[in-house]
Amino acid sequence: MDTGTHIVMGIALGGIATLDPVVQQDPALFNAVLAGTIIGSNAPDFDTVLKLKNNAVYIRHHRGITHSIPAVLLWGIPVSGLIYVLTPQINFFHLWFWTFLAVILHVLVDVFNAYGTQAYRPFTRRWVAYGFINTFDPYIFLLHIIGIGAWSLGASPGYTWLTIYSIIILYYLKRYMDKREIVKKVHGHFPNVEQIATSPTIKHNSWRLAITTENYFYVGQAENGHIKIVDEFEKVPLPDSNLIKKAKEDKNVDAFLSFSPVYRWEIYYYDNYTEVRFIDLRYRSNGRYPFVAVVQIDENMKIISSYTGWIFSEQKLQNKLLADEPSLL
């Protein structure tokens, strides 16, 4: 989920913590727990700082080890430990317990969107992305704002949040059933379906689809239960060539391929270099596929520039590639 939703979820969990008799009877502990649930609800995303280095490192590692099983088990200790140092008179176990639940909640909700996480590490590095809740879901966020408002007006925080989360659980079940129905229809339309990547949009009854069959990629939309195919690409294996081998050595391409399960490729030949593009098919927007990896290789099989990330115009992409070219000075 987005940062804002993780924050309000931390607040909600802090409210539920008031049902804990030990927390309820100690205002200092409640304040510490509220801080712990808010920080813990965002702790796994501290790896966002990797974006300051470059997109390749960020794409390869974001929602990776920080969302893994060992990390989930450990995050609560430094977060609650830091708070405990500042308020040593409180009950550490209850502080840690609610902080630990906040970390679990963060990783749990992240697996349901299209981006996903490597939540099953160290057992597998597979990206877990069930794709039936938007990264920012306005309904879920609005319910949290309603809960915060009710709490501020004097409603019982524990029972208010239990009620709201009961509604959210029912909402998750509905979205799961919506996706299940879409997947069923896709299988009915296409033979030899190998993979279906679903990505909900902010519009409640609108979904993006990337369908992989034995011979083709199909990009489509599901609107009010009706499936419409907007793009079709022949499924062509990557050539076993020195050019492609060299492209795969690039850090940006390597990061892209480690993350993207559904992509096509293109090769463009110019006077002094060859350009290889890898295009993720899951995120079609306004007729474009903004998540890409591009590498330019000269006649001597030397990588001269590359880029991976979200790009929404050809001019901006060329500017990024130009910025990556080595200086002649």
HELIX and SHEET records of a PDB file:
HELIX    1   1 THR A    3  ILE A   16  1                                  14    
HELIX    2   2 ALA A   17  LEU A   19  5                                   3    
HELIX    3   3 PRO A   21  GLN A   24  1                                   4    
HELIX    4   4 PRO A   27  GLY A   40  1                                  14    
HELIX    5   5 ALA A   43  LEU A   52  5                                  10    
HELIX    6   6 ASN A   55  HIS A   61  1                                   7    
HELIX    7   7 ILE A   65  HIS A   67  5                                   3    
HELIX    8   8 ILE A   69  LEU A   86  1                                  18    
HELIX    9   9 PHE A   92  ASP A  110  1                                  19    
HELIX   10  10 PRO A  138  SER A  152  1                                  15    
HELIX   11  11 PRO A  157  HIS A  189  1                                  33    
HELIX   12  12 ASN A  242  GLU A  249  1                                   8    
HELIX   13  13 LYS A  251  PHE A  259  1                                   9    
HELIX   14  14 GLU A  314  ASP A  324  1                                  11    
SHEET    1   A 4 VAL A 193  PRO A 200  0                                        
SHEET    2   A 4 SER A 206  THR A 213 -1                                        
SHEET    3   A 4 TYR A 216  GLU A 223 -1                                        
SHEET    4   A 4 HIS A 226  GLU A 234 -1                                        
SHEET    1   B 4 TYR A 263  TYR A 269  0                                        
SHEET    2   B 4 TYR A 273  ASP A 280 -1                                        
SHEET    3   B 4 PHE A 291  ASP A 298 -1                                        
SHEET    4   B 4 ILE A 303  TRP A 310 -1                                        
END                                                                             
